[in-house]
């Protein structure tokens, strides 16, 4: 087993997999996942809503927006309807680069690298805290002179310093041309998520990596200089979908002018 894989402490990629009903997790992940659920019962709904948002956002970008390149940062473990599957169903020639630095995600890379033969699906082992390395690696696979959809779903919440998180987004979006898009989700204690505070405290004491929630103004600041698409920054459950309820996870898509 990869010596970077820790089975004695819960890890986000595996716990998220557990919440989505997957099997790529260990007993410690399931125990922490159950405890977080007991503290914040709607966490499973958040995970599913985030995944459904990904499908709608990628569907819009590959379809109506005509985007053919996707840079998915913080991939997580593969489940149904991964970015390349959604994009390449619409545009078989779409090029998708996944980025993650979790070793167990790396061991599942082969499951991700099975895209349409007309397109490209690649995996980069890199850390979101080092966006220059991500840009350099992606530039060997994607044409950074053509529009790119930069996907950052549930990843900036692991960058605890908000100014560092803004710098990461600015660096990534500076590397892609006009017509590119930023797709982002982020947990919040707003949108009915006040009860998540205790669950996040438990997480930070018993799992890795540590996480932070942010309010609307902080999340909106990640889109500085970009044009938010309708309906703007909303619960990811209701982004271009008539959801019956909100989840405490912001979601938005913005275009670089």
C-alpha positions as CSV (number, residue, x, y, z in Angstrom):
1,X,0.0,0.0,0.0
2,X,1.2,3.5,-0.7
3,X,2.9,4.7,2.4
4,X,1.2,8.1,2.1
5,X,-2.2,6.4,2.7
6,X,-3.2,6.7,6.3
7,X,-5.8,4.3,7.5
8,X,-5.7,5.4,11.1
9,X,-7.3,8.9,10.5
10,X,-10.3,9.8,8.5
11,X,-9.7,11.6,5.2
12,X,-12.1,13.9,3.3
13,X,-12.0,12.1,0.0
14,X,-12.9,8.8,1.6
15,X,-15.5,10.2,4.0
16,X,-17.1,12.1,1.1
17,X,-17.2,8.8,-0.8
18,X,-18.9,7.2,2.2
19,X,-21.6,9.9,2.3
20,X,-22.2,9.4,-1.5
21,X,-22.7,5.6,-0.8
22,X,-19.4,4.5,-2.2
23,X,-17.2,1.7,-1.0
24,X,-13.7,3.3,-1.2
25,X,-13.4,4.1,2.5
26,X,-12.1,2.5,5.7
27,X,-13.7,1.9,9.1
28,X,-12.2,5.1,10.5
29,X,-13.8,7.1,7.7
30,X,-17.2,5.5,8.2
31,X,-17.0,6.2,12.0
32,X,-16.2,9.9,11.5
33,X,-18.8,10.1,8.7
34,X,-21.5,8.7,11.0
35,X,-20.5,11.0,13.8
36,X,-20.6,14.1,11.5
37,X,-24.0,13.0,10.3
38,X,-25.3,12.7,13.8
39,X,-24.2,16.3,14.5
40,X,-25.3,17.6,11.1
41,X,-27.9,15.2,9.6
42,X,-28.1,17.0,6.2
43,X,-24.4,16.4,5.3
44,X,-25.4,13.5,3.0
45,X,-27.8,15.8,1.2
46,X,-25.0,18.4,0.8
47,X,-22.7,15.7,-0.8
48,X,-25.4,14.6,-3.2
49,X,-26.4,18.2,-4.1
50,X,-22.8,19.1,-4.8
51,X,-22.4,16.1,-7.1
52,X,-25.7,17.0,-8.9
53,X,-24.5,20.6,-9.3
54,X,-21.3,19.3,-11.0
55,X,-23.4,17.5,-13.5
56,X,-25.6,20.5,-14.3
57,X,-22.6,22.9,-14.5
58,X,-20.5,20.6,-16.8
59,X,-23.6,19.9,-18.9
60,X,-24.2,23.6,-19.4
61,X,-20.5,24.3,-20.1
62,X,-20.0,21.5,-22.6
63,X,-23.3,22.2,-24.2
64,X,-24.6,25.7,-24.4
65,X,-21.3,27.4,-23.6
66,X,-19.3,25.2,-26.0
67,X,-16.4,24.6,-23.6
68,X,-14.1,21.7,-24.6
69,X,-11.5,21.8,-21.9
70,X,-12.0,21.2,-18.2
71,X,-9.5,21.5,-15.3
72,X,-11.0,19.7,-12.3
73,X,-9.1,20.5,-9.1
74,X,-9.8,18.4,-6.0
75,X,-11.2,15.5,-8.0
76,X,-11.9,13.2,-5.1
77,X,-12.7,9.5,-5.6
78,X,-14.5,8.5,-8.8
79,X,-18.2,8.0,-8.5
80,X,-21.0,8.1,-11.1
81,X,-21.0,11.0,-13.6
82,X,-17.5,12.3,-13.2
83,X,-16.6,15.5,-15.1
84,X,-15.2,13.7,-18.1
85,X,-18.2,11.4,-18.4
86,X,-20.7,14.3,-18.4
87,X,-18.6,16.4,-20.7
88,X,-17.7,13.7,-23.2
89,X,-21.3,12.5,-23.5
90,X,-22.1,15.9,-24.9
91,X,-18.7,16.6,-26.6
92,X,-16.7,13.4,-27.2
93,X,-13.6,15.5,-28.1
94,X,-13.6,17.3,-24.7
95,X,-10.3,17.3,-22.8
96,X,-10.4,16.8,-19.1
97,X,-7.5,17.1,-16.6
98,X,-8.2,15.9,-13.0
99,X,-6.0,17.3,-10.2
100,X,-5.7,15.9,-6.7
101,X,-2.9,15.1,-4.3
102,X,-4.6,12.4,-2.2
103,X,-2.8,9.1,-2.5
104,X,-5.9,7.0,-2.4
105,X,-7.4,9.1,-5.2
106,X,-4.2,8.5,-7.2
107,X,-4.6,4.8,-6.8
108,X,-8.0,5.1,-8.4
109,X,-6.7,7.2,-11.3
110,X,-7.2,4.4,-13.8
111,X,-10.9,4.5,-13.2
112,X,-10.8,8.2,-14.2
113,X,-8.6,7.6,-17.3
114,X,-11.2,5.9,-19.4
115,X,-12.7,8.8,-21.4
116,X,-14.0,8.9,-24.9
117,X,-11.4,7.9,-27.5
118,X,-11.9,11.2,-29.4
119,X,-11.1,13.2,-26.3
120,X,-8.4,13.3,-23.6
121,X,-8.7,12.4,-19.9
122,X,-5.6,12.8,-17.8
123,X,-4.7,12.9,-14.1
124,X,-2.2,15.2,-12.4
125,X,-0.9,14.6,-8.9
126,X,-0.6,18.2,-7.5
127,X,-1.6,20.3,-4.5
128,X,-4.2,23.1,-4.8
129,X,-2.0,25.2,-2.5
130,X,0.5,25.3,-5.4
131,X,-1.5,26.7,-8.4
132,X,1.6,27.5,-10.5
133,X,2.4,23.8,-10.5
134,X,-1.1,22.9,-11.6
135,X,-1.0,25.5,-14.4
136,X,2.4,24.1,-15.6
137,X,1.1,20.5,-15.6
138,X,-2.2,21.3,-17.2
139,X,-0.5,23.3,-19.9
140,X,1.2,20.2,-21.1
141,X,-2.3,18.6,-21.7
142,X,-4.7,21.5,-22.4
143,X,-4.3,24.4,-24.8
144,X,-4.3,27.4,-22.4
145,X,-4.9,29.7,-25.3
146,X,-8.4,28.3,-25.6
147,X,-11.2,28.6,-23.0
148,X,-11.0,26.3,-20.0
149,X,-13.5,25.5,-17.3
150,X,-11.7,25.6,-14.0
151,X,-13.6,23.3,-11.5
152,X,-13.1,23.9,-7.8
153,X,-15.9,22.0,-6.1
154,X,-15.5,21.8,-2.3
155,X,-11.7,22.5,-2.4
156,X,-11.2,26.0,-1.2
157,X,-12.7,25.1,2.1
158,X,-9.5,23.2,2.8
159,X,-7.5,26.4,2.3
160,X,-7.9,28.0,5.7
161,X,-6.5,31.4,4.9
162,X,-9.0,33.4,2.8
163,X,-6.4,35.6,1.1
164,X,-4.4,32.5,0.1
165,X,-7.6,31.0,-1.3
166,X,-8.2,34.2,-3.4
167,X,-4.6,34.1,-4.6
168,X,-5.0,30.5,-5.7
169,X,-8.1,31.4,-7.7
170,X,-6.5,34.5,-9.2
171,X,-3.4,32.6,-10.3
172,X,-5.5,29.9,-12.0
173,X,-7.9,32.2,-13.7
174,X,-5.0,34.5,-14.9
175,X,-3.5,31.5,-16.7
176,X,-6.7,30.9,-18.9
177,X,-8.1,33.2,-21.6
178,X,-11.3,35.2,-22.0
179,X,-14.2,32.9,-22.3
180,X,-13.0,30.5,-19.6
181,X,-15.2,29.8,-16.6
182,X,-14.8,29.2,-12.9
183,X,-17.1,26.6,-11.3
184,X,-17.0,26.6,-7.5
185,X,-18.9,25.2,-4.5
186,X,-18.1,26.0,-0.8
187,X,-19.7,25.1,2.5
188,X,-21.2,27.8,4.6
189,X,-22.8,28.3,8.0
190,X,-25.5,30.4,6.2
191,X,-28.3,28.9,4.1
192,X,-29.5,27.0,7.2
193,X,-26.1,25.6,7.9
194,X,-25.6,27.0,11.4
195,X,-25.8,23.5,12.9
196,X,-22.7,22.5,10.8
197,X,-20.4,24.5,13.1
198,X,-20.2,21.7,15.7
199,X,-19.7,19.1,13.0
200,X,-16.8,21.0,11.5
201,X,-15.2,21.3,14.9
202,X,-15.5,17.6,15.3
203,X,-14.1,17.1,11.9
204,X,-11.1,19.3,12.5
205,X,-10.3,17.4,15.7
206,X,-10.7,13.9,14.2
207,X,-10.0,14.0,10.5
208,X,-7.8,15.5,7.8
209,X,-7.4,18.0,6.1
210,X,-9.0,20.7,8.3
211,X,-11.9,22.6,6.9
212,X,-13.5,26.0,7.2
213,X,-16.9,27.5,6.2
214,X,-17.2,30.9,4.6
215,X,-20.0,33.4,4.3
216,X,-21.5,34.9,1.1
217,X,-19.2,37.9,0.9
218,X,-16.1,35.8,1.3
219,X,-17.2,33.3,-1.4
220,X,-18.2,36.1,-3.7
221,X,-14.7,37.5,-3.4
222,X,-13.4,34.5,-5.2
223,X,-15.2,35.6,-8.3
224,X,-13.6,39.1,-8.4
225,X,-13.1,40.2,-12.0
226,X,-15.4,37.5,-13.4
227,X,-19.0,37.6,-14.6
228,X,-21.3,35.5,-12.4
229,X,-23.9,33.6,-14.6
230,X,-27.5,33.6,-13.5
231,X,-28.7,32.8,-10.9
232,X,-25.5,34.0,-9.2
233,X,-24.2,32.6,-6.0
234,X,-26.9,30.4,-4.5
235,X,-27.3,27.1,-2.7
236,X,-25.7,24.5,-5.1
237,X,-28.9,22.5,-4.8
238,X,-30.9,25.3,-6.6
239,X,-28.4,26.4,-9.2
240,X,-30.4,26.1,-12.5
241,X,-32.6,23.6,-10.8
242,X,-36.0,23.9,-9.1
243,X,-34.9,22.3,-5.9
244,X,-37.4,21.8,-3.1
245,X,-34.9,22.9,-0.5
246,X,-31.5,24.4,0.1
247,X,-28.3,22.9,1.3
248,X,-25.6,24.8,3.2
249,X,-23.2,24.8,0.2
250,X,-22.8,27.8,-2.1
251,X,-22.5,27.1,-5.8
252,X,-21.9,29.4,-8.8
253,X,-20.4,29.5,-12.3
254,X,-18.7,32.6,-13.6
255,X,-17.2,33.6,-17.0
256,X,-13.9,35.4,-17.5
257,X,-14.7,38.4,-19.7
